[in-house]
Amino acid sequence: MHPVALVSSRPRGRPSEDKLARRADMWKRVRPELEARRYRGLTIKGLARACNLSPSALYHYFRSKEEFVLFPLSADSGYCERLAAPLHAVRDPGVRLRTAIGIAVSAHLDLSLASELAAEAGCLEQYRPYLLEKYDDGRQMFADLLRSAKPFLDASAADQIADRIVALIAGWYWSGRQGGSEAVIESVQTEIDALGWTAPELIENHAL
């Protein structure tokens, strides 16, 4: 192919998808270190060592400690979208809904940790709009999945239950994460399983 024909659709300045995927993998790999050492205890050298890279090689992916540590909060990272990608391969609406619960719990864990580290770095405020956007995205995702898996739900009921699901996940994290992630997944799944009722029973028993 002639070089002139190679026109990229990627916005100028945005890393390639391969590079973003590599960044996401590195962040996940170092996550236990981030949680243990917190922001002030981390260094570029330590992060590079945890990634089995030299500091100079790490700089190819992240220009600073802050950029590495707060990667999931970057609007360009596509972090949550990458976590949700497996949903596209799931055809059964009920299975999609159950799969989404685990994905949402994982995303909330990562975004919440990154938010805590951003607060320690003194820059959380600049990420609040993005966090609110992701919260709304999660709520909309569950509302859409509920309407697909439970077609007897009207839009208002689906929105209310989606709010409840997202609130359960967020509340579980900030209350201390009792029982581990399986506990909140089971709690949310129990709420969804109850939606096998008829529409009148649902409205009566789920006044959220």
mmCIF file of the C-alpha atoms, coordinates in Angstrom:
data_MODEL
# 
_entry.id   MODEL 
# 
loop_
_atom_site.group_PDB 
_atom_site.id 
_atom_site.type_symbol 
_atom_site.label_atom_id 
_atom_site.label_alt_id 
_atom_site.label_comp_id 
_atom_site.label_asym_id 
_atom_site.label_entity_id 
_atom_site.label_seq_id 
_atom_site.pdbx_PDB_ins_code 
_atom_site.Cartn_x 
_atom_site.Cartn_y 
_atom_site.Cartn_z 
_atom_site.occupancy 
_atom_site.B_iso_or_equiv 
_atom_site.pdbx_formal_charge 
_atom_site.auth_seq_id 
_atom_site.auth_comp_id 
_atom_site.auth_asym_id 
_atom_site.auth_atom_id 
_atom_site.pdbx_PDB_model_num 
ATOM 1   C CA . MET A 1 1   ? 0.000   0.000   0.000  1.00 0.00 ? 1   MET A CA 1 
ATOM 2   C CA . HIS A 1 2   ? 1.232   3.445   -0.847 1.00 0.00 ? 2   HIS A CA 1 
ATOM 3   C CA . PRO A 1 3   ? 2.320   5.354   2.301  1.00 0.00 ? 3   PRO A CA 1 
ATOM 4   C CA . VAL A 1 4   ? -0.018  8.242   1.493  1.00 0.00 ? 4   VAL A CA 1 
ATOM 5   C CA . ALA A 1 5   ? -2.986  5.890   1.889  1.00 0.00 ? 5   ALA A CA 1 
ATOM 6   C CA . LEU A 1 6   ? -2.122  5.108   5.495  1.00 0.00 ? 6   LEU A CA 1 
ATOM 7   C CA . VAL A 1 7   ? -4.445  7.583   7.189  1.00 0.00 ? 7   VAL A CA 1 
ATOM 8   C CA . SER A 1 8   ? -4.965  7.038   10.902 1.00 0.00 ? 8   SER A CA 1 
ATOM 9   C CA . SER A 1 9   ? -8.376  7.641   12.487 1.00 0.00 ? 9   SER A CA 1 
ATOM 10  C CA . ARG A 1 10  ? -6.733  7.950   15.897 1.00 0.00 ? 10  ARG A CA 1 
ATOM 11  C CA . PRO A 1 11  ? -6.879  11.514  17.289 1.00 0.00 ? 11  PRO A CA 1 
ATOM 12  C CA . ARG A 1 12  ? -3.528  13.250  17.229 1.00 0.00 ? 12  ARG A CA 1 
ATOM 13  C CA . GLY A 1 13  ? -1.713  12.831  20.514 1.00 0.00 ? 13  GLY A CA 1 
ATOM 14  C CA . ARG A 1 14  ? -3.764  9.819   21.629 1.00 0.00 ? 14  ARG A CA 1 
ATOM 15  C CA . PRO A 1 15  ? -1.738  6.612   22.157 1.00 0.00 ? 15  PRO A CA 1 
ATOM 16  C CA . SER A 1 16  ? -2.376  3.629   19.903 1.00 0.00 ? 16  SER A CA 1 
ATOM 17  C CA . GLU A 1 17  ? -4.764  0.910   21.062 1.00 0.00 ? 17  GLU A CA 1 
ATOM 18  C CA . ASP A 1 18  ? -1.854  -1.504  21.491 1.00 0.00 ? 18  ASP A CA 1 
ATOM 19  C CA . LYS A 1 19  ? -0.064  0.973   23.718 1.00 0.00 ? 19  LYS A CA 1 
ATOM 20  C CA . LEU A 1 20  ? -3.223  1.633   25.745 1.00 0.00 ? 20  LEU A CA 1 
ATOM 21  C CA . ALA A 1 21  ? -3.747  -2.111  26.170 1.00 0.00 ? 21  ALA A CA 1 
ATOM 22  C CA . ARG A 1 22  ? -0.159  -2.492  27.352 1.00 0.00 ? 22  ARG A CA 1 
ATOM 23  C CA . ARG A 1 23  ? -0.635  0.369   29.819 1.00 0.00 ? 23  ARG A CA 1 
ATOM 24  C CA . ALA A 1 24  ? -3.794  -1.243  31.188 1.00 0.00 ? 24  ALA A CA 1 
ATOM 25  C CA . ASP A 1 25  ? -2.020  -4.589  31.606 1.00 0.00 ? 25  ASP A CA 1 
ATOM 26  C CA . MET A 1 26  ? 0.867   -2.907  33.425 1.00 0.00 ? 26  MET A CA 1 
ATOM 27  C CA . TRP A 1 27  ? -1.476  -1.045  35.772 1.00 0.00 ? 27  TRP A CA 1 
ATOM 28  C CA . LYS A 1 28  ? -3.334  -4.269  36.619 1.00 0.00 ? 28  LYS A CA 1 
ATOM 29  C CA . ARG A 1 29  ? -0.056  -6.071  37.216 1.00 0.00 ? 29  ARG A CA 1 
ATOM 30  C CA . VAL A 1 30  ? 1.190   -3.408  39.625 1.00 0.00 ? 30  VAL A CA 1 
ATOM 31  C CA . ARG A 1 31  ? -2.187  -2.917  41.328 1.00 0.00 ? 31  ARG A CA 1 
ATOM 32  C CA . PRO A 1 32  ? -1.218  -4.758  44.559 1.00 0.00 ? 32  PRO A CA 1 
ATOM 33  C CA . GLU A 1 33  ? 1.848   -2.524  44.811 1.00 0.00 ? 33  GLU A CA 1 
ATOM 34  C CA . LEU A 1 34  ? -0.300  0.581   44.370 1.00 0.00 ? 34  LEU A CA 1 
ATOM 35  C CA . GLU A 1 35  ? -2.671  -0.540  47.100 1.00 0.00 ? 35  GLU A CA 1 
ATOM 36  C CA . ALA A 1 36  ? 0.123   -1.462  49.508 1.00 0.00 ? 36  ALA A CA 1 
ATOM 37  C CA . ARG A 1 37  ? 2.526   1.450   49.033 1.00 0.00 ? 37  ARG A CA 1 
ATOM 38  C CA . ARG A 1 38  ? 0.024   4.205   48.269 1.00 0.00 ? 38  ARG A CA 1 
ATOM 39  C CA . TYR A 1 39  ? 0.951   7.280   46.270 1.00 0.00 ? 39  TYR A CA 1 
ATOM 40  C CA . ARG A 1 40  ? 3.776   8.669   48.393 1.00 0.00 ? 40  ARG A CA 1 
ATOM 41  C CA . GLY A 1 41  ? 5.486   5.301   48.707 1.00 0.00 ? 41  GLY A CA 1 
ATOM 42  C CA . LEU A 1 42  ? 5.740   4.762   44.958 1.00 0.00 ? 42  LEU A CA 1 
ATOM 43  C CA . THR A 1 43  ? 8.608   5.692   42.666 1.00 0.00 ? 43  THR A CA 1 
ATOM 44  C CA . ILE A 1 44  ? 9.224   5.331   38.947 1.00 0.00 ? 44  ILE A CA 1 
ATOM 45  C CA . LYS A 1 45  ? 12.067  2.933   39.710 1.00 0.00 ? 45  LYS A CA 1 
ATOM 46  C CA . GLY A 1 46  ? 9.818   0.802   41.879 1.00 0.00 ? 46  GLY A CA 1 
ATOM 47  C CA . LEU A 1 47  ? 7.022   0.790   39.313 1.00 0.00 ? 47  LEU A CA 1 
ATOM 48  C CA . ALA A 1 48  ? 9.479   -0.148  36.551 1.00 0.00 ? 48  ALA A CA 1 
ATOM 49  C CA . ARG A 1 49  ? 10.856  -2.978  38.678 1.00 0.00 ? 49  ARG A CA 1 
ATOM 50  C CA . ALA A 1 50  ? 7.326   -4.289  39.325 1.00 0.00 ? 50  ALA A CA 1 
ATOM 51  C CA . CYS A 1 51  ? 6.743   -4.275  35.550 1.00 0.00 ? 51  CYS A CA 1 
ATOM 52  C CA . ASN A 1 52  ? 10.081  -6.008  34.854 1.00 0.00 ? 52  ASN A CA 1 
ATOM 53  C CA . LEU A 1 53  ? 11.205  -2.968  32.892 1.00 0.00 ? 53  LEU A CA 1 
ATOM 54  C CA . SER A 1 54  ? 13.986  -0.441  33.165 1.00 0.00 ? 54  SER A CA 1 
ATOM 55  C CA . PRO A 1 55  ? 12.901  3.105   34.126 1.00 0.00 ? 55  PRO A CA 1 
ATOM 56  C CA . SER A 1 56  ? 13.742  4.278   30.604 1.00 0.00 ? 56  SER A CA 1 
ATOM 57  C CA . ALA A 1 57  ? 11.542  1.550   29.103 1.00 0.00 ? 57  ALA A CA 1 
ATOM 58  C CA . LEU A 1 58  ? 8.700   2.491   31.441 1.00 0.00 ? 58  LEU A CA 1 
ATOM 59  C CA . TYR A 1 59  ? 8.940   6.097   30.247 1.00 0.00 ? 59  TYR A CA 1 
ATOM 60  C CA . HIS A 1 60  ? 7.948   4.823   26.809 1.00 0.00 ? 60  HIS A CA 1 
ATOM 61  C CA . TYR A 1 61  ? 4.502   4.135   28.277 1.00 0.00 ? 61  TYR A CA 1 
ATOM 62  C CA . PHE A 1 62  ? 4.187   6.632   31.134 1.00 0.00 ? 62  PHE A CA 1 
ATOM 63  C CA . ARG A 1 63  ? 5.862   10.013  31.396 1.00 0.00 ? 63  ARG A CA 1 
ATOM 64  C CA . SER A 1 64  ? 5.559   10.267  35.174 1.00 0.00 ? 64  SER A CA 1 
ATOM 65  C CA . LYS A 1 65  ? 4.588   8.435   38.326 1.00 0.00 ? 65  LYS A CA 1 
ATOM 66  C CA . GLU A 1 66  ? 1.301   10.337  38.420 1.00 0.00 ? 66  GLU A CA 1 
ATOM 67  C CA . GLU A 1 67  ? 0.413   9.331   34.864 1.00 0.00 ? 67  GLU A CA 1 
ATOM 68  C CA . PHE A 1 68  ? 1.046   5.665   35.718 1.00 0.00 ? 68  PHE A CA 1 
ATOM 69  C CA . VAL A 1 69  ? -0.758  5.609   39.059 1.00 0.00 ? 69  VAL A CA 1 
ATOM 70  C CA . LEU A 1 70  ? -3.832  7.492   37.834 1.00 0.00 ? 70  LEU A CA 1 
ATOM 71  C CA . PHE A 1 71  ? -4.069  5.791   34.438 1.00 0.00 ? 71  PHE A CA 1 
ATOM 72  C CA . PRO A 1 72  ? -7.649  4.429   34.904 1.00 0.00 ? 72  PRO A CA 1 
ATOM 73  C CA . LEU A 1 73  ? -8.853  8.015   35.493 1.00 0.00 ? 73  LEU A CA 1 
ATOM 74  C CA . SER A 1 74  ? -7.520  9.271   32.166 1.00 0.00 ? 74  SER A CA 1 
ATOM 75  C CA . ALA A 1 75  ? -10.298 10.045  29.704 1.00 0.00 ? 75  ALA A CA 1 
ATOM 76  C CA . ASP A 1 76  ? -8.095  8.727   26.890 1.00 0.00 ? 76  ASP A CA 1 
ATOM 77  C CA . SER A 1 77  ? -7.342  5.417   28.609 1.00 0.00 ? 77  SER A CA 1 
ATOM 78  C CA . GLY A 1 78  ? -10.551 3.643   27.591 1.00 0.00 ? 78  GLY A CA 1 
ATOM 79  C CA . TYR A 1 79  ? -10.011 1.669   30.796 1.00 0.00 ? 79  TYR A CA 1 
ATOM 80  C CA . CYS A 1 80  ? -13.638 0.909   31.628 1.00 0.00 ? 80  CYS A CA 1 
ATOM 81  C CA . GLU A 1 81  ? -14.512 0.245   28.001 1.00 0.00 ? 81  GLU A CA 1 
ATOM 82  C CA . ARG A 1 82  ? -11.681 -2.284  27.838 1.00 0.00 ? 82  ARG A CA 1 
ATOM 83  C CA . LEU A 1 83  ? -12.985 -4.070  30.946 1.00 0.00 ? 83  LEU A CA 1 
ATOM 84  C CA . ALA A 1 84  ? -16.473 -4.188  29.426 1.00 0.00 ? 84  ALA A CA 1 
ATOM 85  C CA . ALA A 1 85  ? -15.300 -5.504  26.040 1.00 0.00 ? 85  ALA A CA 1 
ATOM 86  C CA . PRO A 1 86  ? -16.074 -9.208  26.858 1.00 0.00 ? 86  PRO A CA 1 
ATOM 87  C CA . LEU A 1 87  ? -19.781 -8.318  27.047 1.00 0.00 ? 87  LEU A CA 1 
ATOM 88  C CA . HIS A 1 88  ? -19.875 -7.910  23.265 1.00 0.00 ? 88  HIS A CA 1 
ATOM 89  C CA . ALA A 1 89  ? -19.285 -11.648 22.807 1.00 0.00 ? 89  ALA A CA 1 
ATOM 90  C CA . VAL A 1 90  ? -22.128 -12.711 25.152 1.00 0.00 ? 90  VAL A CA 1 
ATOM 91  C CA . ARG A 1 91  ? -25.444 -13.189 23.352 1.00 0.00 ? 91  ARG A CA 1 
ATOM 92  C CA . ASP A 1 92  ? -27.762 -14.407 26.097 1.00 0.00 ? 92  ASP A CA 1 
ATOM 93  C CA . PRO A 1 93  ? -29.301 -11.350 27.859 1.00 0.00 ? 93  PRO A CA 1 
ATOM 94  C CA . GLY A 1 94  ? -29.328 -13.032 31.270 1.00 0.00 ? 94  GLY A CA 1 
ATOM 95  C CA . VAL A 1 95  ? -25.719 -14.113 31.011 1.00 0.00 ? 95  VAL A CA 1 
ATOM 96  C CA . ARG A 1 96  ? -24.754 -10.629 29.800 1.00 0.00 ? 96  ARG A CA 1 
ATOM 97  C CA . LEU A 1 97  ? -26.388 -9.147  32.876 1.00 0.00 ? 97  LEU A CA 1 
ATOM 98  C CA . ARG A 1 98  ? -24.602 -11.538 35.249 1.00 0.00 ? 98  ARG A CA 1 
ATOM 99  C CA . THR A 1 99  ? -21.281 -10.943 33.481 1.00 0.00 ? 99  THR A CA 1 
ATOM 100 C CA . ALA A 1 100 ? -21.778 -7.192  33.745 1.00 0.00 ? 100 ALA A CA 1 
ATOM 101 C CA . ILE A 1 101 ? -22.036 -7.405  37.535 1.00 0.00 ? 101 ILE A CA 1 
ATOM 102 C CA . GLY A 1 102 ? -18.533 -8.843  37.844 1.00 0.00 ? 102 GLY A CA 1 
ATOM 103 C CA . ILE A 1 103 ? -17.166 -6.311  35.364 1.00 0.00 ? 103 ILE A CA 1 
ATOM 104 C CA . ALA A 1 104 ? -18.789 -3.419  37.247 1.00 0.00 ? 104 ALA A CA 1 
ATOM 105 C CA . VAL A 1 105 ? -17.351 -4.603  40.566 1.00 0.00 ? 105 VAL A CA 1 
ATOM 106 C CA . SER A 1 106 ? -13.870 -4.866  39.042 1.00 0.00 ? 106 SER A CA 1 
ATOM 107 C CA . ALA A 1 107 ? -14.157 -1.419  37.439 1.00 0.00 ? 107 ALA A CA 1 
ATOM 108 C CA . HIS A 1 108 ? -15.364 0.131   40.685 1.00 0.00 ? 108 HIS A CA 1 
ATOM 109 C CA . LEU A 1 109 ? -12.473 -1.408  42.610 1.00 0.00 ? 109 LEU A CA 1 
ATOM 110 C CA . ASP A 1 110 ? -9.934  0.024   40.176 1.00 0.00 ? 110 ASP A CA 1 
ATOM 111 C CA . LEU A 1 111 ? -11.502 3.468   39.801 1.00 0.00 ? 111 LEU A CA 1 
ATOM 112 C CA . SER A 1 112 ? -11.961 3.784   43.561 1.00 0.00 ? 112 SER A CA 1 
ATOM 113 C CA . LEU A 1 113 ? -8.325  2.880   44.247 1.00 0.00 ? 113 LEU A CA 1 
ATOM 114 C CA . ALA A 1 114 ? -7.156  5.324   41.579 1.00 0.00 ? 114 ALA A CA 1 
ATOM 115 C CA . SER A 1 115 ? -9.421  7.984   43.127 1.00 0.00 ? 115 SER A CA 1 
ATOM 116 C CA . GLU A 1 116 ? -7.905  7.429   46.570 1.00 0.00 ? 116 GLU A CA 1 
ATOM 117 C CA . LEU A 1 117 ? -4.420  7.771   45.092 1.00 0.00 ? 117 LEU A CA 1 
ATOM 118 C CA . ALA A 1 118 ? -5.477  10.925  43.223 1.00 0.00 ? 118 ALA A CA 1 
ATOM 119 C CA . ALA A 1 119 ? -6.693  12.378  46.515 1.00 0.00 ? 119 ALA A CA 1 
ATOM 120 C CA . GLU A 1 120 ? -3.328  11.573  48.100 1.00 0.00 ? 120 GLU A CA 1 
ATOM 121 C CA . ALA A 1 121 ? -1.626  13.304  45.159 1.00 0.00 ? 121 ALA A CA 1 
ATOM 122 C CA . GLY A 1 122 ? -3.865  16.343  45.650 1.00 0.00 ? 122 GLY A CA 1 
ATOM 123 C CA . CYS A 1 123 ? -5.477  16.212  42.212 1.00 0.00 ? 123 CYS A CA 1 
ATOM 124 C CA . LEU A 1 124 ? -8.776  14.379  42.694 1.00 0.00 ? 124 LEU A CA 1 
ATOM 125 C CA . GLU A 1 125 ? -10.944 17.381  41.791 1.00 0.00 ? 125 GLU A CA 1 
ATOM 126 C CA . GLN A 1 126 ? -9.826  17.373  38.179 1.00 0.00 ? 126 GLN A CA 1 
ATOM 127 C CA . TYR A 1 127 ? -11.024 13.781  37.791 1.00 0.00 ? 127 TYR A CA 1 
ATOM 128 C CA . ARG A 1 128 ? -14.454 14.176  39.402 1.00 0.00 ? 128 ARG A CA 1 
ATOM 129 C CA . PRO A 1 129 ? -16.285 14.911  36.109 1.00 0.00 ? 129 PRO A CA 1 
ATOM 130 C CA . TYR A 1 130 ? -14.851 11.753  34.570 1.00 0.00 ? 130 TYR A CA 1 
ATOM 131 C CA . LEU A 1 131 ? -15.812 9.663   37.611 1.00 0.00 ? 131 LEU A CA 1 
ATOM 132 C CA . LEU A 1 132 ? -19.368 10.999  37.505 1.00 0.00 ? 132 LEU A CA 1 
ATOM 133 C CA . GLU A 1 133 ? -19.502 10.215  33.792 1.00 0.00 ? 133 GLU A CA 1 
ATOM 134 C CA . LYS A 1 134 ? -18.403 6.611   34.424 1.00 0.00 ? 134 LYS A CA 1 
ATOM 135 C CA . TYR A 1 135 ? -20.964 6.290   37.235 1.00 0.00 ? 135 TYR A CA 1 
ATOM 136 C CA . ASP A 1 136 ? -23.699 7.392   34.826 1.00 0.00 ? 136 ASP A CA 1 
ATOM 137 C CA . ASP A 1 137 ? -22.340 5.056   32.127 1.00 0.00 ? 137 ASP A CA 1 
ATOM 138 C CA . GLY A 1 138 ? -22.580 2.131   34.552 1.00 0.00 ? 138 GLY A CA 1 
ATOM 139 C CA . ARG A 1 139 ? -26.109 3.042   35.530 1.00 0.00 ? 139 ARG A CA 1 
ATOM 140 C CA . GLN A 1 140 ? -27.141 3.302   31.876 1.00 0.00 ? 140 GLN A CA 1 
ATOM 141 C CA . MET A 1 141 ? -25.437 0.002   31.060 1.00 0.00 ? 141 MET A CA 1 
ATOM 142 C CA . PHE A 1 142 ? -27.419 -1.827  33.742 1.00 0.00 ? 142 PHE A CA 1 
ATOM 143 C CA . ALA A 1 143 ? -30.676 -0.129  32.735 1.00 0.00 ? 143 ALA A CA 1 
ATOM 144 C CA . ASP A 1 144 ? -30.187 -1.285  29.128 1.00 0.00 ? 144 ASP A CA 1 
ATOM 145 C CA . LEU A 1 145 ? -29.203 -4.810  30.186 1.00 0.00 ? 145 LEU A CA 1 
ATOM 146 C CA . LEU A 1 146 ? -32.176 -5.064  32.543 1.00 0.00 ? 146 LEU A CA 1 
ATOM 147 C CA . ARG A 1 147 ? -34.617 -4.048  29.817 1.00 0.00 ? 147 ARG A CA 1 
ATOM 148 C CA . SER A 1 148 ? -33.102 -6.687  27.535 1.00 0.00 ? 148 SER A CA 1 
ATOM 149 C CA . ALA A 1 149 ? -33.000 -9.494  30.116 1.00 0.00 ? 149 ALA A CA 1 
ATOM 150 C CA . LYS A 1 150 ? -36.309 -8.577  31.814 1.00 0.00 ? 150 LYS A CA 1 
ATOM 151 C CA . PRO A 1 151 ? -38.554 -7.274  29.024 1.00 0.00 ? 151 PRO A CA 1 
ATOM 152 C CA . PHE A 1 152 ? -41.523 -6.877  31.377 1.00 0.00 ? 152 PHE A CA 1 
ATOM 153 C CA . LEU A 1 153 ? -39.741 -3.955  33.048 1.00 0.00 ? 153 LEU A CA 1 
ATOM 154 C CA . ASP A 1 154 ? -40.749 -0.497  31.968 1.00 0.00 ? 154 ASP A CA 1 
ATOM 155 C CA . ALA A 1 155 ? -38.068 2.165   31.510 1.00 0.00 ? 155 ALA A CA 1 
ATOM 156 C CA . SER A 1 156 ? -38.675 3.793   34.883 1.00 0.00 ? 156 SER A CA 1 
ATOM 157 C CA . ALA A 1 157 ? -38.420 0.526   36.824 1.00 0.00 ? 157 ALA A CA 1 
ATOM 158 C CA . ALA A 1 158 ? -35.238 -0.460  34.943 1.00 0.00 ? 158 ALA A CA 1 
ATOM 159 C CA . ASP A 1 159 ? -33.673 2.928   35.729 1.00 0.00 ? 159 ASP A CA 1 
ATOM 160 C CA . GLN A 1 160 ? -34.547 2.624   39.424 1.00 0.00 ? 160 GLN A CA 1 
ATOM 161 C CA . ILE A 1 161 ? -33.134 -0.881  39.727 1.00 0.00 ? 161 ILE A CA 1 
ATOM 162 C CA . ALA A 1 162 ? -29.999 0.145   37.814 1.00 0.00 ? 162 ALA A CA 1 
ATOM 163 C CA . ASP A 1 163 ? -29.536 2.977   40.340 1.00 0.00 ? 163 ASP A CA 1 
ATOM 164 C CA . ARG A 1 164 ? -29.884 0.429   43.134 1.00 0.00 ? 164 ARG A CA 1 
ATOM 165 C CA . ILE A 1 165 ? -27.305 -1.917  41.584 1.00 0.00 ? 165 ILE A CA 1 
ATOM 166 C CA . VAL A 1 166 ? -24.702 0.830   41.161 1.00 0.00 ? 166 VAL A CA 1 
ATOM 167 C CA . ALA A 1 167 ? -25.384 2.125   44.671 1.00 0.00 ? 167 ALA A CA 1 
ATOM 168 C CA . LEU A 1 168 ? -24.945 -1.383  46.121 1.00 0.00 ? 168 LEU A CA 1 
ATOM 169 C CA . ILE A 1 169 ? -21.560 -1.753  44.446 1.00 0.00 ? 169 ILE A CA 1 
ATOM 170 C CA . ALA A 1 170 ? -20.375 1.705   45.493 1.00 0.00 ? 170 ALA A CA 1 
ATOM 171 C CA . GLY A 1 171 ? -21.678 1.312   49.043 1.00 0.00 ? 171 GLY A CA 1 
ATOM 172 C CA . TRP A 1 172 ? -19.974 -2.053  49.412 1.00 0.00 ? 172 TRP A CA 1 
ATOM 173 C CA . TYR A 1 173 ? -16.590 -0.543  48.544 1.00 0.00 ? 173 TYR A CA 1 
ATOM 174 C CA . TRP A 1 174 ? -16.811 2.510   50.772 1.00 0.00 ? 174 TRP A CA 1 
ATOM 175 C CA . SER A 1 175 ? -18.206 0.550   53.734 1.00 0.00 ? 175 SER A CA 1 
ATOM 176 C CA . GLY A 1 176 ? -15.104 -1.635  53.904 1.00 0.00 ? 176 GLY A CA 1 
ATOM 177 C CA . ARG A 1 177 ? -15.714 -4.356  51.282 1.00 0.00 ? 177 ARG A CA 1 
ATOM 178 C CA . GLN A 1 178 ? -16.981 -6.938  53.771 1.00 0.00 ? 178 GLN A CA 1 
ATOM 179 C CA . GLY A 1 179 ? -16.941 -10.464 52.405 1.00 0.00 ? 179 GLY A CA 1 
ATOM 180 C CA . GLY A 1 180 ? -14.869 -9.668  49.328 1.00 0.00 ? 180 GLY A CA 1 
ATOM 181 C CA . SER A 1 181 ? -16.085 -9.018  45.812 1.00 0.00 ? 181 SER A CA 1 
ATOM 182 C CA . GLU A 1 182 ? -18.055 -12.276 45.726 1.00 0.00 ? 182 GLU A CA 1 
ATOM 183 C CA . ALA A 1 183 ? -20.274 -10.925 48.504 1.00 0.00 ? 183 ALA A CA 1 
ATOM 184 C CA . VAL A 1 184 ? -21.427 -7.865  46.581 1.00 0.00 ? 184 VAL A CA 1 
ATOM 185 C CA . ILE A 1 185 ? -21.780 -9.861  43.350 1.00 0.00 ? 185 ILE A CA 1 
ATOM 186 C CA . GLU A 1 186 ? -24.048 -12.312 45.189 1.00 0.00 ? 186 GLU A CA 1 
ATOM 187 C CA . SER A 1 187 ? -26.015 -9.439  46.736 1.00 0.00 ? 187 SER A CA 1 
ATOM 188 C CA . VAL A 1 188 ? -26.620 -7.786  43.371 1.00 0.00 ? 188 VAL A CA 1 
ATOM 189 C CA . GLN A 1 189 ? -27.448 -11.118 41.729 1.00 0.00 ? 189 GLN A CA 1 
ATOM 190 C CA . THR A 1 190 ? -30.019 -11.809 44.452 1.00 0.00 ? 190 THR A CA 1 
ATOM 191 C CA . GLU A 1 191 ? -31.740 -8.522  43.623 1.00 0.00 ? 191 GLU A CA 1 
ATOM 192 C CA . ILE A 1 192 ? -31.764 -9.378  39.936 1.00 0.00 ? 192 ILE A CA 1 
ATOM 193 C CA . ASP A 1 193 ? -33.010 -12.927 40.512 1.00 0.00 ? 193 ASP A CA 1 
ATOM 194 C CA . ALA A 1 194 ? -36.000 -11.450 42.321 1.00 0.00 ? 194 ALA A CA 1 
ATOM 195 C CA . LEU A 1 195 ? -36.971 -9.749  39.073 1.00 0.00 ? 195 LEU A CA 1 
ATOM 196 C CA . GLY A 1 196 ? -38.454 -12.998 37.846 1.00 0.00 ? 196 GLY A CA 1 
ATOM 197 C CA . TRP A 1 197 ? -41.681 -11.812 39.447 1.00 0.00 ? 197 TRP A CA 1 
ATOM 198 C CA . THR A 1 198 ? -44.544 -10.334 37.488 1.00 0.00 ? 198 THR A CA 1 
ATOM 199 C CA . ALA A 1 199 ? -44.512 -6.624  36.769 1.00 0.00 ? 199 ALA A CA 1 
ATOM 200 C CA . PRO A 1 200 ? -47.128 -5.729  39.492 1.00 0.00 ? 200 PRO A CA 1 
ATOM 201 C CA . GLU A 1 201 ? -45.189 -7.723  42.124 1.00 0.00 ? 201 GLU A CA 1 
ATOM 202 C CA . LEU A 1 202 ? -41.980 -6.049  41.016 1.00 0.00 ? 202 LEU A CA 1 
ATOM 203 C CA . ILE A 1 203 ? -43.440 -2.560  41.356 1.00 0.00 ? 203 ILE A CA 1 
ATOM 204 C CA . GLU A 1 204 ? -44.870 -3.417  44.793 1.00 0.00 ? 204 GLU A CA 1 
ATOM 205 C CA . ASN A 1 205 ? -41.711 -5.043  46.178 1.00 0.00 ? 205 ASN A CA 1 
ATOM 206 C CA . HIS A 1 206 ? -39.009 -2.877  44.564 1.00 0.00 ? 206 HIS A CA 1 
ATOM 207 C CA . ALA A 1 207 ? -39.994 0.653   45.461 1.00 0.00 ? 207 ALA A CA 1 
ATOM 208 C CA . LEU A 1 208 ? -36.354 1.781   45.469 1.00 0.00 ? 208 LEU A CA 1 
# 
